[in-house]
Amino acid sequence: METIENELIVTKFSNSEVFNEIFEDIIDESSANPRPAKRIRTSILTGARWTEELLNGSDVRFREVARMEKNVFGELVEVLGGIGLHSTRGVAVQEQVLIFLYVVGHHASNRDAQERFQHSGDTISLHFQRVRTVLVSLSYQEIKLSSFLGTHPQIQNNRKYFPYFKDCIGAIDGTHIPVIVTKHDRPDAWRNRKGFMSTNVLAACSFDLLFLYILPGYEGTAHDAHVLAEAMQRDFKIPRGKYYLGDAGYGLAGDILVPYRRVRYHLKEWDRANRNPENALELFNLRHSSLRNHIERIFGVLKSRFPILSTPQAFAIKDQIRLVRALCGLHNFIRTHSANPDDELRRYEERADDDEHAMRFLPESDLETRLPDNAYVQALAMLCGQTTCDDCELS
């Protein structure tokens, strides 16, 4: 009833000069004395206090939240501060970095981060973008082609790989990262053969599980071989006499060694079949797969550590691509600065579910000793690239 009466009063006096003068006075007064915005996030556990609590608390708890050890976090904050990240009036560098790690490491939404750090949505977005920007800069220092041209210890110290893969310096592959694109970004070009929008990311890694090269940004429809060809025209250089291991999606070339086609290859296939190689081609593919498996492992660890890469994000496509590069560089930083890199890696391998984990279920017994006749020696000779090899027979 009161509302109806008010409406009648407004209607009655809306055309009068008195009403207009009163209304203008109200508007002027409200403009001159605006009401202060009411703060929503008022928890006593602010982002700064939560950051301090984590740093002074359990190592395990910190690792679960930040996806890295405390000493690595401290070094990361120091390095990022040296390349342009600085504290603002209300948010220190440590808290800025933790905001970023919280979002990418727990796939947290902006609203989740607001509640956790007691900041507005704009503040969360601002510091997420700032940290991502400096991490992209850091990635160009962390991800670089190796200048080491010798034989990697993991090959030299393993009789299954040495001397057959002595000139191999790493493995390459592509992985699809889900993205969101607008109608102006040609959506059909980003839809991959599995039916979802993605960017095809080319990566090369070492046998230390470090990214040596990363090229994100190609549409989901782009073939792996096409992306590799583009990378080679740009800055992906392979030293003469060396090569990378690739899957059957790449063509056989002097610097990319691929497996035999139409022959059992993936480790999951061996695991399901529960049998040993029966000829030289199968033995070659088994060894090739187990060594190339490093690139599958590094993708699995990357997506397990940073779940944000497993679902599309509502960023501009350029920002989504920058995030991929930033997280690959961050992976390298964590691995090279960790006190126990292998233990740290295994924590995320246990969570991932990819080809690399079929390898751990393969029997540890000698899979190659039951080859018929002289096929075992023949297979070793093929790995050496020779027709005969008397020195390859193992006792």
N, C-alpha and C positions, 0 to 999 in steps of 0.2 A: 504494500500500500504506500509506503514511504517513497519507494522508487518511482511509482506512477505519479505521485504528487510532485516530486522533483522534476520529472520530465514535463509535466504541465507548466510548472513555473518557468522552466527554461524556454518552453515554446511560447509562453505568454510574453516574456520579456526579451526574446532573442532579437527582436527588431528594434528594441528601444535603445536610445543612446546611453541610458543609465547602465543597462546590462553590459554593453560593449565597454564602457569605461571601467566597470568593476572587473570584467574578465581580463582586460589588458593589464590592470594593476596586479591581478593574481599571477599572470604569466611573467611579468617583469620581476616580481618578488621571488618567484620560484627559480628564475634564471640567475638572479643575483645571489641567491642562497641555495644552491643545489644540495640535495640530501647526500650525505656521504654513503658510498657503496657499502653494503653490509657484507662483511667477510664471512665466507662459508666454511673454509677450512680452519678450524680453531682448536685442533687437538693440541694437547700439551707436548706430544711427541712430534715435534717438527721434523722436517727433512734433515736439518743440520744435526739435531740430537740423535735421530735414528742412524745417520751416517757415523757419528761418533760412537754410538753404542755398538755398531757392527765392528768398527775398527778396534775397539777395546774388548770385544767379546770373543766367542769361540772361533777358532780357525775354520772348523767345519761349517759353522753357520755362515760365515763370511763367504766361503767358497760356494756354498749353495746359492747365495743371493747374487754375488758378483761374477760367478763363473770363472774365477781365477783366485790364486792365492794372495794373501795380503801383501807380500813383498812385491809381487808382480803389479798389483794395483798401485802401490806406492811409486814404483818406477814409471808406470804408465802416466800417472798424474804429473810427475816431474817432466817427462818427455813432452806431453801435450802442452804443458805450461810453457815449455821452451819454444813451441812452434805456433803460439798465438792464442791459446786458451787461457783466459784470465778470470779471476773472480769478479762477480758483480756485487752490487750493494747488498743483495739479500741472499745470494747463492755462491758459496765457495766452489773452487775448482773440483774438489773431492766430491761434493754433492752433485755437481753437474755430470761428472763422469758416472757416478752411481745411478743417476736418473737414466742415462743412456743404457747402461748395462742391465738395469732392472727391466726396461722395456724390451730390449732385444733378447735377454736371457730368459724371460718368463712370458713372452708374448703378451705383455700387459698393455691394456688400452690407455688412452690418455686420461680417462676418468680414473682408472685404477692408480695410475701414477700420481694424479692429483691427491687422492686420498692418502696414498702412502707417504708422499713428501709434503703434503699440506701447502701446495702451491696452486695457482690458477692454471687453467688449461693453456692459456697463452704462454705462461712462464715455462711450463713443461715442454711445449712445442719449441719454444725459442732455444732452450738449452739442449734439447735433443738434436736440433739442427746444427747448433754450434759444435757440439762434440763430433757429430758425424762429419762435418766439414774438415776438422783437423785430423780425424782418423783417415780420411781419404788422402790427405797430404802425407800422413805417416805411412800409408800403404805403399807409396812409391819408394820409400826407403826400405821397407820390410820385404816386399815382393820383388825379387830381381833374379835374373838368370844367373846360375852358378858359374863361376870362373874355374872351378875345379874340374880338371880333365882326366883325372886318374880313375881307377876302378873303385867304386863305393865299397866300404868294408862289408856291408850286408851281402854283397855279391861275392867279394873276394874270400870271405870266410865261410861260404856255404858251397859245398861240393855239388849241390844240385844246380847252382847257377854259374859257378866259375869252372872253366874259362868261357863258357858258352855265351854269357851275357856281359862280358867284361867291358864292352864299349857302350853299354846302356847307361844313360844318365838320369832317367826318370820315366814317368808315365804321363800320358795325356788322356783327357776325355772331356765330354761335355755334360753338363747337368742342367736341368730345367728348374728355374726358380719362379714360382707363381707371381703374377703381377696383375695390377688393375690398369686398364687403359680406357681412354675416352673414345668417343666416336670419331674424334679428329685424329686419332693415332692409328687409324686403319686396323680395327680389332681383328679382322680375319687373318692378318699377317702374324698376329701374336698367338693365335690358337694352334697349339701343337697337335700332334697325331693322337694324343690321349684325350683331347677335347677340352683342355683348360688353357687359359691365357698364361703365357710364360715367356721368360727371356732365356735364351740358350747361352749358357756361360761356358766358355772354353777355359780349361785350367790345365796346367802342367805342374807336377809335384816331384819332389825328390824322394829318395827312399828314407829320408829322415822325417817324412810327413810334413814338409814345408812347401807352401806354394812358391813355385818358381816363376809362374806367369799366370795372369788372369785377364780375360777379355770378356766382360759382360756387355750386354746391351743389344745383342742380336735377337730378332723376333723368334718366337717359338717355332715357326715353320722353317727356319734356316737349318740346313743339314750340317751335321758336325764337320764333314769334309769341307764344306764351303766356308765355315767359320775359321777352320784351320788355315785354309788357303789365304783368307783375308789377313789373318794374324801374321803369316809368313811374309806377306807383302808389306806389313807395317813394321813390327819390331821384334817378332819372335824368331830369333836366330839360333840355329843348331850348329855347333862346331863341326868342322869337317871330320869325318871318321866316327862320329858319335851318333846316337839315335835314341828315340823315345819309344816306349811300348804303347801301342794303341789297339783298340778293339777292331772288329771287322767292319765298322762303319767308315773307317779311313782306308784309303787306297794304299797298297803296298808301295813304298818308296824307300830310297836309300837311307832316309833319316827317320822313318816311321816303320817299326816292325809290327806287323799284325799277325793274328793267328790263322791257321788253316781254316778255310770255310767248309761248312757241312761236316764238321768234326766236333764231337763233344768238347765244350769249352768252359762255360761258367762254372764256378766252384759249387754253386747250388745244384747244378746238373750232376756233378760227381757225388755230391752228398746224397741226393735222392736215389741215384743208381746204386750206391754202395758197392762199387766194384773198382778194380784197378785198370789202368791203361792196357789196352790189348795190342797196340801197335805203335810204331814210331811217331805217327802224326798225333795220336792221342797224348802221348807222353810230352811232345813238344807243346801242345796246347795247354796241358795241365801246368807245366812249369811257367809258361808265358802268363797264364791266368793268375797263378799264385804270386808272381812278381808284379804284374800290372795291378794287382789288387790294392796296392798302396793308394792309387787315385780314388778307388771306391771307398777305402777307409777314410781318407781325408774329407771326402764329401759327407760321409756319414757322421763323422765327428763334428764337422762344421754345422750341420743342420740340427744335430742333437744339442750342441752347446748353445746355439742361437735359434730357438724355435720360430722366431719371427720370419725366418726364411722359408718356412713350410706353408705359409698361407699368404695370400696377397694383401698388400697394405694400401690404404687409401692416401697414398702420396702421388705427386706427379711422377710420371714414368722415369724422368731423369733422376729424381731423388731416390726412387726404388733401385735403380741401377747403381747409383753412388753408394747406397747402403751395402750392396753385395761386395763391392770392392773394399769398403771400410772394414767389413767383418772378416774378409779373407786376410787383410793386413793385420787385423787384431789377433786372428788365430796364430799367425806367425810370431807376433810379438809375445804372446802368452807362452808359446812353445819354446822360444829361444831364451826366455827369462825365467822359466819355471825351474825350481830347484829339483823337482822330480818329474820331468816331462813325460816319461813313459807311464808312471802311475796316474798322472793327471789325465793322460790320453785314454787310458783304459776305463776311467769312470764314465766317459761319454760313449765309448764303444759298446759298453754294456747296455746303453739305452737305445742305440741305433739298431735298426733292423734292415740290413742291406746285404749285398753279396759278400762283403768282407767277413761276415759272421758265420757264413757257411764253412769258412776255412777252419775255424776252431773246432768244428764237429767232425772234420775228416780224421780218420784214424792216424795216429802218430807212427804206426808201423810203416815200413818201406813200401810205398805204393807201386814202386817200379820193378821190384825184384821178381815178379811173377810173369814177366813178359815171355812169350814163347820163343824158343830157339835163340837166335842171336839178335833179336829185335831191339833189345836194350842197348847194346853197343851201337847198333845202327842208328837208334834215336839220338844217342850222344854225338855221333858223328854229324848228324843233321844239325844239331845245335851249334856245332863248331863250324858248320858251313863246308864240311869236307865229305868226300865220298867214303873214305876209310879213315879210321882213327884208332890205332893200336893202343895209344896211351890213355884212351878214355875208359877202358874197362876197369870197373871198380871191383874190389874183392868183397 
